[in-house]
Amino acid sequence: MPDSDVGASATGTPGRAATLGDVARIAGVSMATASKAINGRSEVAPKTRQRVLDAAKEVAFTPNELARSLINGRTGTVGLLTSDLEGRFVIPILMGAEDAFGAGQVNVFLCDARGDAIREQHHLNALLTRRVDGIIVVGRTTDPRPSLGHKLPVPVVYAYAPSDDPTDVSITPDNRDGGRLAVEHLIACGRSRIAMITGEPQYAAARDRVTGVQNALAAAGLDLVGTPMFSEWTEHWGRDAAAMLLAQHPEIDGIVAGSDQIARGVLDTVRDLGRDVPSDVAVVSFDNWEILATNSRPELSSIDANLQQLGRLAATRIFEAIEGTEVAQGVEYLPGRLVLRGSTIPRR
């Protein structure tokens, strides 16, 4: 090669960026085929796709994102519309969704409606104006929320709080199955006189967890000791409720607490009464809020709702809808997992 050609680009023209036409010419295909190969379209044969990709690498071709969006009709953006960015349940869901989107090189617009319907509508309109490819709506509780309707031009997935419309796509933690996990673990630990202390009855999570506990006990031929005790999601309530339960039913050897906060109060009362956890009374709770669970005395065994996985699953459903894959309507319940610690298993 003559010295005068050293400064030329791979396209043969000094300073000119490679184009799709350059890639197509080198690969020996049409521009349409080159475009389909670079954008991952399925109708291109694997050998042809590789030839195009090799040609693109040879000329250092970088596809223009706007051009790509015009080709496939997408913007590569997704909206995450939430109601409670400060909530400890919402953040892991958003992290899981963003992890999934990041792996697919999708840009995310995050909007916090702060529980206000008017603000939510404003953010929804703004996302649609930006031509997002899909929207994930993340609720602050597991109670059903109003649907955004079916007139939107993009797919919508509801995470944590399911839509009240059964024809929407929703994903939420399986709190009833969590109750089953808690009871089966206590029974496996040799417990048979089990009580339940939980939070406010207007919350679906509180009711569903109680239902799961009662169903699991019935399946094992056991009855709940006393009645389910509903009130606040606080340590103070856990202390008071445990004192009342153990005064009325000193035979209790296992307690399911509706949250880690309630369980912390239960531990305090059991210890104050001179009984040992877990030897005398085993305690299992919900949420696996690590700052509470791992700093309890003893550390709490707790049902983890797999919230990051829930976020990733919501992102997957959005991807499937965008790609045209049929996504099952209705509510999809994501099972939790039991994290074992010292409140049910003695430390050796």
N, C-alpha and C positions, 0 to 999 in steps of 0.2 A: 504494500500500500504506500503510495507517495506520501511524503511528509505533509503536503498540503491538505490531505484528507483526514488527518488525525483529529481535528476538531469537529468533524461532522457527527450528527446524532445517528442513532441506529436506523433512522428513517432515510438516511442519506442526505438530509438537508440540515445544515448547521442551525442549531437553535430551535428547530421546529419540533413540537411535541408529537409523539406518535398518535395516530388516529385509529379508529376502528377499521377504516379502509386499509391501513397498513397491515393490521393483524390479519384481516381477511385475505389480502394478497399473498402474504408469506405462507399462511396456512393452506392456501389454495381452495378457499370456500367463499360463499357469498357473504355479504355483510350481514344479511339476516341470520345466517347460520352462526356467524361469529358472535353476533349479539346474543343469540339464544345460548350458545355455549358459555359465554362469560357470565350470563345471568342465571346459569344453573337450570335452564329449562330441560325438561325430561325428554323432549323429542329429539335430542341430539345424541348420536351414537357415541359410546365411551371413547373410542379411538379418535373420532373427529373432535370431541371435546378436548381431549388431551393435546391434540395437535394445535388447536386454537390457543389453549392456555400456554403451551410452549412458545408459540409465536408472540403472544402478548408479553411474556417474560423477556423474550429476546429483544423486543423494541421498547421495553419498559413502559408498556401501555397501562395507564390508570384510567378506568372508566369514570366519566363525570357522573356524580350522584344524581344530578337533576335529569340527565339523559337516561340514566337507568330507571328513574322513577317514571319517566314518560313511557319507557318501553314496557314496564310491567304494571303500570297503573297504580303504583304505590309510592308512598313518601318515606317509608322506613321509619315511621314514628308511631308510638303508641301512647295513649293517655292513661295515667293512673289517677283516678279520682277518689280521694279518701275523705273521711269525716273527722279524723282524729289523729293527727301526726304525733301528738304527745303520748298516745296510748302505747303501752308496752306490748299489746297484742298486734297492733297495726304495723309497727316498725319491722318485726321479723317477716311479715307477709310481703311488705314492700321490698325488703332486702332479697327475698327469694325470687320475686318477680323480676327485679332488676338484674339479678345474677343470670336468669334465663335470657332476658333481653340482651344483656351484654354479650353473651355467648353467640347470639345471632346478629350482633352489630346493629341493633335497633336503638334508636334514640327515644328517650322517655321524657314526656312532659308530666310533671308531678303537680297536682292541684289539691289543696286542702280546703274543703268546704266548711270545716269547723262545725258540722252538724246543722248548718243553715240551708234550707231548701232553696232560697233565692240565690244564695252564693253558689250553691251547687249548679243551678241552672246557668248562671253566668259562666262558670268554669266549663260546663259542658258545651255551651255555644262557642267559647274560645277554642276549645279543642277541635271542634268540628270545622271552625274557620281555618285552623292550621292543617286541615285535611289529614288527621291522624288515621292510621289504618285500622285501629281498634281501640277499645276502652275497657279497662278493668276498674270496677267499682268496688272499693274496699270499705266494709262497714266497721263500726266501732264495737258492736256486740254481735252475737249470733242470732239475734231476733230478726225475723224477716223484715225487709225494707221495701218501700214502694219501687216498682219497676220504672225504668226510664222509657218504657214502651218499645214498640217494634217499628217505629217510623224513622229511626236513625239510619243513616247510610252506611254504618260500619258495625261490625260485630261487637257485642258487649258481653263480658263475663263478670259475674258477681262473686266476690270472695269474702269469706268469713260471715258476713250478713247475707243470707240468700235473698233473692228476689221473691216478692209475694206473688209473682206470676209463674205458674208451673211450666210455662212454655219457654221461659228464659233458661240460660245456662248458669248454674250456681254451684259453688264449692264451699263447704263449711265443715268444721270439725265434727266428728262423730262423738258427741258427748255421752250418748247412751252406751256406746261401745266402751267409752272410757270408764263408765260406772261398772260395766262388766269386768274389765281388766282389774279394777281396784278390788272388787269382791273376790274374784277368783284368786288373786294374789293373797289376800288375807286368809282365805280358806286353805290355800296351799301352805300357809304359815301355821296352820293348826287352829285358826280362830273360827268360832261358830256363833258367838254372841256379839253381833255387829250393829252399830248405830250409825246415824248419818246426821251431820251438821253442815248446813250449806247457807247460801246467800239469799238475796232478795227474790221472792217467788215470782215477781213480774218478769224476771229474766229467763229466757228460754234455756240458757245454759244451766241455771239452777234446777229447773224442772226436769230437763233431760237427764242430768246426772243422777238425780234421785230415781227417775224411772229406770235407768240402766242398773242401778244398785238393787232396786227391788226385784227387777226381772231376774237378775243373776242369783239373788238369794232364793227366789222361788224355784229356779231351775235346780238349785242344790238342795231343795227340801228344807230351807231355812226361812225364818221370818226376821224382818228388821226389828231390833230391840227398840221399843217405843215408837214414836212417830218421827218422820223427818222434821228436823228443826230448821226453819227458815228465818233469816233476818239479814243483818248487814254483812258485807264482805270484809270484815275487820277482825283483828286479833282480839279486840275487846269482846266481840260477840263469841268468838271461839272459846275464850276463857269462861264466860258466863254460861254458855250452853253446855260445855263439858262438865261444869260444876253441877248443873241441874241434872244432867243425864246420869252422872256417876252417883249422885245422891239417891236418885230413884231406882237406878239399876246398877248396883255395884258389881254385878256379874259381867258387865261388858268387858270383852277382851280385844275388841277391834273397833276402830272408828274411821269412817270415811269422811274427810273434810272436803267441802266444795271448792276450796281454794287454799293456796299456800298460806295466805294471811290468816285465814280461819284456823288452819292447822297449827300455826305458831302459837295461837292462844290456847288451843287444846293441849299442846305440849306443856305450857306453863301450868295449867290447872292439874294435869296428871302428876307432874313433878311436885307441885305444892301439896297434893294429897298423899305424898309419900309412895306413889306407885311408880314402877319403872317402865320406860318405853325403850325397847319393845317387849320386854319379858312379860309384863303384866298386861299392858295395853299396846297393841300395834296401831300405828296411825299412817294412813295413806291419803294423799291430797291430789289436787289438780293444779295445772298451769306450769309447773316446773320453772318457776321464776327463780333463777339460780341464786340471785343475791339474797333471797329469803331462804330457799331450800337448803343451800349449802352452809348458811350461817346459823341454822337452827340447832338446838341441843335436844336430841341428836339430829343429824341431817335428815331431811324429809325425803321419803319415797314419794314420788309424784308422777302424775300422768301428764306427759308432754303432748301437746296438740299438734306437733309437727308443723308449725306455722310457716317456716321457711319453705318446706316442701309444698304447703298449700299455695304459697305465692308462685313457686315454680310451676305447679300444676295449672294454675290460672293462666300463666303466660303461655304454657303449652296449648291450652284450649284456644287462646287467642290466635296463636300461630296456625293451628289447625283450621280455624274458621277463615282466616285470611287466605290460606292456601286452597280453600274450597272444600276441605274435608268435612263431612257431616259430623257435627258434634251433638251428642245426646242431650236433649232438653231435660229440665228438671234439676233437682238438687243432688249433687254428688257428695257423699259423706266420706271425709278422709279420716281413717282410723288414727288414733294416737298411739303412744308407746309408753310403757312403764319404765321409769328410771328408778332403780333400786338404791336406797340408802339406809341409814341406820335406824330409821323410825319403824321399820318392819323387819329388818335383818340385823341381828346382833353383830357388832363389830368384834372381830377376834384379835 
